[in-house]
């Protein structure tokens, strides 16, 4: 099966916990640790992930080229600017079991920064994974009629001045 997961406003590390279950096949009754019975997961909107608190400025990703002096540390916001899919990809990679099946499971993970998915992948999608947290609706996206008809808790007096 192919699952679709919308990562908009989701914490990538909590999302990785959920995605790894589907990649490994732990959501199936036929699961066995030595068998590779996982599913494909298509993740959209990875550009709009949400990190809690000061994680954009504090979280650091390490990379080494293999040469002497080739170590580099990249902040999360810099890595996200370079490749919007990399933070989620690294989160899922680190959450998966550290064995020989990890590379095959990562090959079944398809991450896209926007909601534009190629048709050959989208035609295979057969189910959708539920988001972990609800995405809030912006006030400019709510119809004006609904805003006017919303029940008020308190009516301010006409001569009230906020200073």
C-alpha positions as CSV (number, residue, x, y, z in Angstrom):
1,X,0.0,0.0,0.0
2,X,1.0,3.6,-0.5
3,X,0.1,6.1,2.2
4,X,-0.1,9.9,2.0
5,X,1.0,12.1,4.9
6,X,0.7,15.9,5.0
7,X,3.5,17.4,7.1
8,X,2.2,20.9,7.2
9,X,2.5,22.4,10.7
10,X,3.7,19.0,12.1
11,X,6.8,18.3,14.3
12,X,9.1,16.3,12.1
13,X,10.4,14.2,15.0
14,X,6.9,13.2,16.1
15,X,6.0,12.6,12.5
16,X,9.0,10.3,12.1
17,X,7.7,8.1,14.9
18,X,4.5,7.6,13.0
19,X,6.1,7.2,9.6
20,X,8.6,4.6,10.7
21,X,5.7,2.3,11.7
22,X,4.4,2.3,8.2
23,X,7.8,1.9,6.5
24,X,8.6,-1.1,8.7
25,X,5.1,-2.6,8.4
26,X,4.4,-2.6,12.1
27,X,0.8,-1.5,11.4
28,X,0.1,-4.9,9.8
29,X,-0.8,-8.2,11.6
30,X,1.8,-10.1,9.5
31,X,4.7,-8.0,10.8
32,X,7.9,-9.8,11.7
33,X,11.2,-8.0,12.6
34,X,13.2,-10.1,10.0
35,X,10.7,-9.6,7.1
36,X,10.5,-6.5,5.1
37,X,6.7,-6.0,4.7
38,X,6.5,-2.2,4.9
39,X,4.6,0.2,2.8
40,X,5.5,3.3,0.8
41,X,4.9,6.6,2.4
42,X,4.5,9.8,0.4
43,X,5.0,13.0,2.5
44,X,3.9,16.3,1.1
45,X,4.4,19.9,2.4
46,X,7.7,19.3,4.1
47,X,8.5,22.9,3.5
48,X,5.9,23.9,6.1
49,X,7.1,21.7,9.0
50,X,7.1,23.2,12.5
51,X,9.9,22.9,15.0
52,X,9.0,23.7,18.7
53,X,10.6,26.6,20.6
54,X,14.0,27.7,19.5
55,X,14.8,24.5,17.6
56,X,15.3,26.4,14.3
57,X,18.2,28.3,15.9
58,X,19.5,25.7,18.3
59,X,19.3,22.3,16.5
60,X,22.6,21.5,14.7
61,X,23.1,18.8,12.0
62,X,26.6,17.2,11.6
63,X,28.2,16.2,8.4
64,X,31.7,14.9,7.6
65,X,33.2,14.7,4.1
66,X,35.6,11.9,5.1
67,X,38.6,14.1,4.6
68,X,40.8,15.6,7.4
69,X,39.1,18.7,8.7
70,X,35.9,17.9,6.7
71,X,33.5,18.2,9.7
72,X,30.7,20.7,9.3
73,X,27.8,21.7,11.5
74,X,24.7,23.2,9.9
75,X,21.8,24.9,11.8
76,X,18.3,23.6,11.2
77,X,17.1,26.7,9.4
78,X,20.1,26.7,7.1
79,X,19.6,23.1,6.2
80,X,15.9,23.6,5.7
81,X,16.6,26.6,3.4
82,X,19.0,24.4,1.3
83,X,16.8,21.3,1.1
84,X,13.3,21.4,2.6
85,X,13.0,17.6,2.7
86,X,16.3,16.9,4.5
87,X,15.2,17.6,8.2
88,X,12.3,15.1,7.8
89,X,14.4,12.6,6.0
90,X,17.1,12.7,8.7
91,X,14.5,12.4,11.4
92,X,12.9,9.3,9.8
93,X,16.4,7.8,9.1
94,X,17.4,8.2,12.8
95,X,14.1,6.8,14.1
96,X,14.3,3.6,12.0
97,X,16.0,0.5,13.4
98,X,19.7,0.4,12.9
99,X,19.9,-2.8,10.8
100,X,20.4,-3.9,7.2
101,X,16.7,-3.2,6.3
102,X,17.0,0.6,7.0
103,X,18.2,1.6,3.5
104,X,15.4,-0.4,1.8
105,X,12.8,1.2,4.1
106,X,14.2,4.7,3.4
107,X,13.9,3.9,-0.4
108,X,10.1,3.6,0.2
109,X,9.9,7.1,1.7
110,X,9.0,9.8,-0.9
111,X,9.2,13.4,0.4
112,X,8.0,16.5,-1.5
113,X,8.4,20.1,-0.3
114,X,5.0,21.2,-1.8
115,X,1.7,19.4,-2.4
116,X,2.7,18.8,-6.1
117,X,3.4,15.1,-6.5
118,X,4.2,13.4,-9.8
119,X,1.2,11.6,-11.3
120,X,3.0,8.2,-11.4
121,X,3.4,8.3,-7.6
122,X,0.0,9.8,-6.9
123,X,-1.9,7.1,-8.8
124,X,-0.4,4.5,-6.4
125,X,-1.6,6.2,-3.2
126,X,-4.4,4.2,-1.6
127,X,-4.7,5.6,1.9
128,X,-4.0,8.7,4.0
129,X,-2.3,8.9,7.4
130,X,-3.9,11.1,10.0
131,X,-2.0,14.2,11.1
132,X,-0.7,14.3,14.6
133,X,-1.9,17.8,15.3
134,X,-4.7,19.8,13.7
135,X,-3.6,22.6,11.4
136,X,-5.0,25.9,12.6
137,X,-7.1,28.0,10.1
138,X,-5.8,31.5,9.5
139,X,-8.2,34.3,10.1
140,X,-8.0,35.6,6.5
141,X,-9.2,32.2,5.3
142,X,-12.4,32.2,7.4
143,X,-15.4,33.6,5.5
144,X,-16.5,37.1,6.6
145,X,-20.0,35.9,7.2
146,X,-18.8,33.3,9.7
147,X,-16.7,35.9,11.6
148,X,-19.7,38.2,11.9
149,X,-22.0,35.5,13.1
150,X,-19.6,34.1,15.6
151,X,-21.0,34.4,19.2
152,X,-19.4,37.2,21.2
153,X,-18.4,36.7,24.8
154,X,-18.4,40.4,25.6
155,X,-19.6,43.5,23.8
156,X,-17.3,46.5,24.3
157,X,-19.0,49.9,24.9
158,X,-18.9,52.3,22.0
159,X,-16.9,54.9,23.9
160,X,-14.2,52.4,25.1
161,X,-10.6,53.4,24.2
162,X,-7.7,50.9,24.3
163,X,-4.5,52.6,25.2
